[in-house]
Amino acid sequence: QVQLVESGGGLVQAGGSLRLSCAASGRTSSTYAMAWFRQAPGKEREFVLATPWSGGVTYWGDSAEGRFRLSRDYAKNTVNLQMNSLKPEDTGIYYCAAASVMSLVRYSESSEYEYWGRGIQVTVSS
């Protein structure tokens, strides 16, 4: 089993930045992919980005590309999401997710991911 815990959310004005972190524990390994999703009130869960834990290509959702950056801290088993130029429409609960790269087919589909954090609130004011 893999346990995921998000941190770093909060309130920021439009145009500002936030950094989210996802700390993983359990049986996470280089065979896993890590992803971020978000869900705004009244909307479906939306793909933000995904990447193999071991590195390599990052798959960007339309909302994230050009504004969001991903980094990894292998020593702390943590993946970070740096969000810049935030907009009110970025408001929502952000979830960290993980899945085995051997079973992951559609990286942008939330149903593909086995493990999820509890989520953390991000609020962007206008």
Sequence and secondary structure as in RCSB ss.txt:
>XXXX:A:sequence
QVQLVESGGGLVQAGGSLRLSCAASGRTSSTYAMAWFRQAPGKEREFVLATPWSGGVTYWGDSAEGRFRLSRDYA
KNTVNLQMNSLKPEDTGIYYCAAASVMSLVRYSESSEYEYWGRGIQVTVSS
>XXXX:A:secstr
 EEEEEE  EEEETT  EEEEEEEEES  TTEEEEEEEE TTS  EEEEEEETT    EE TTTTTTEEEEEETT
TTEEEEEE S  GGG EEEEEEEEETTT   TT GGG  EE   EEEEEE 
